[in-house]
């Protein structure tokens, strides 16, 4: 095994990576890549181009190469949150998808030839992990959630996935929940599945605690506007709070295909005047959004939420949290210890948990204080970088069975 102190050449591959300063897309991947580079390792990233971005640049000590897969108007496949949903964001995205895959594979092959990495880190098993498995470089796959949900679509998808996982030097997931699901869906994996939580910008988020809370108290949702996130449940919970006479307002911060139907639902529920809608904000502004809010809510359904990093961010910024019992959320929101957990799909129960935090300052302070300490220990960039460097060194001399 290589010395843990020896500098490595690491190629990171992802369909999601920050496009501009403060972009939330793949920000946790950038934190790992830049943190590893800061410790003296050579890091290159391959990611898709997006309109307005450079094809080649160096950011935070990381060499970033964005591959083109069409003219600007056709580059609609990545950065939408829809790549693993089976329903791409637009007809142009669907038309451009084959070209996207072809260009992605070619970009990885060229990077391997030019950069000669000792380890390749693929985020999401498809497409990055699948392409990584076609090369001759030891690689690890990190699964984030949507790619594991894709495995539930049937044997054909699982047969496609098995070679990528079978030949990986290491496999990691962002939560214990996802690790168990991966082993359930692909039984017999010989490679150990390691849990490696993604890092958040701890110092920047802590500054949110100094922001004054708005009045009336704000409930915040921050994330993609898709059905699995349960934003409709949050709207129904807000309507229930209004019926109970609880003073509050709701801010929905995000973008996605469900925006129009959610706005319609807010009108039907009679709470449109209480709801503010906003697009995503840059990362340097998100701490203030959490800080000004009293409660952040993530009411995801079923098994669709791998972890729920927005809840980690909110706690660091001094905002109390309510999560559903779905997926990996209870690993962040430990009921009555770091936050409150509502029953999956139950808007009335969700309203009751939110009401407790809005009306009980002592409970809110106790849970938020404990939650902040919990996430500082587990989701700091230094901790994540240290974990991945151990994995990179262990993977560097792996000999796959082809």
GILINKA-V318053 format. One record per pair of residues at least 6 apart in sequence whose ideal C-beta (glycine too) atoms are under 6 Angstrom apart, sorted by the first residue. I is the first residue (numbers start at 1). GAP is how many residues later the second one is. Records with the same first field share a line. If there is no record, write none. Layout:
# GILINKA-V318053
I->GAP + GAP
This chain:
# GILINKA-V318053
1->396
2->391 + 394
4->389
7->33 + 34
8->33 + 110 + 111 + 384
9->33 + 108 + 109
10->31 + 33 + 109 + 382
11->33 + 100 + 104 + 106 + 109
12->21 + 33 + 109
13->33 + 95 + 109 + 115
14->12 + 15 + 33 + 109 + 114
15->33 + 63 + 68
16->9 + 10
17->9 + 12 + 30
18->7 + 8 + 9 + 12
19->31 + 34
22->260 + 261 + 262
24->259
25->54
27->256
28->170 + 171
29->94
31->168 + 350
32->352 + 356
33->10 + 12 + 29
34->26 + 28
35->346 + 350
36->7 + 349
37->6 + 24 + 25
43->19
44->19 + 71
45->17 + 19
46->19 + 61 + 62 + 65
47->19
48->30
49->17 + 19
50->29
51->21
53->13
55->11
56->9
57->7
67->36 + 40
69->30 + 31 + 34
70->26 + 29
74->18 + 22
76->14 + 16 + 17
77->16 + 19 + 20 + 23
80->9
81->143
82->6 + 7
84->62 + 63 + 66
88->6
104->23
105->26
108->23
112->23 + 25
117->20
118->278
119->19 + 273 + 276 + 277
120->12 + 17 + 19
121->19
122->6 + 7 + 10 + 17 + 19
123->19
124->20 + 23
125->16 + 18 + 22 + 36 + 39
126->21
129->12 + 35
130->34
132->7
133->30 + 31 + 34
138->31 + 257 + 260
139->29
140->28 + 29 + 30 + 255
141->27 + 30
142->30
143->30 + 35
144->30 + 162
145->161
148->30 + 33 + 34
150->7
151->6 + 7 + 34
167->233
168->23
169->226 + 229
170->221 + 225
171->20 + 22
172->22 + 24
173->6 + 22
174->23 + 24 + 132 + 133
175->131 + 132 + 153 + 156
176->19
177->150 + 151
178->128
179->14 + 16
182->11
196->191
197->181 + 182
199->180 + 182 + 185
200->112 + 113 + 179
202->178
204->83
205->82 + 108 + 111 + 112
206->110
207->80
208->79 + 80 + 82 + 83 + 109
209->82 + 108 + 109
211->77 + 80 + 81
213->81
214->78
216->31 + 32 + 33
217->31 + 77 + 141
218->31 + 33 + 75 + 76
219->29 + 31 + 76 + 78
220->31 + 73 + 76
221->10 + 13 + 31 + 76
222->31 + 88
223->6 + 31 + 87
224->30 + 32
225->29 + 31 + 33 + 34
226->30 + 32
227->31
228->73 + 76
229->71
230->69 + 70 + 71
231->31
232->33
233->66 + 114 + 117
234->63 + 65
235->30 + 31
236->111
237->110 + 113 + 114
238->12 + 33
239->30 + 32
240->111
241->7 + 110
242->29
246->109
248->110
249->25
250->24 + 25
251->25
252->25
253->25
255->24 + 25
266->6 + 9
287->30
290->24 + 27 + 29
291->26 + 27
293->26
295->25 + 59 + 62
296->18 + 23 + 25
297->25
298->10 + 12 + 13 + 25
299->25 + 51
300->24 + 26
301->25 + 44
302->24
303->24
305->21 + 22 + 24
306->22
307->21
308->15 + 21 + 24
311->10 + 12 + 21 + 22
312->20 + 63 + 67
314->7
315->6 + 56 + 57 + 60
316->56 + 59
320->37 + 44 + 47 + 48
321->12 + 18
322->18 + 20 + 31 + 32
323->6 + 10 + 18
324->18 + 20
325->16 + 19
326->18
333->6 + 8
335->6
337->33
338->32 + 33 + 36
339->28 + 32
340->13
342->7 + 8 + 11
343->6
357->7
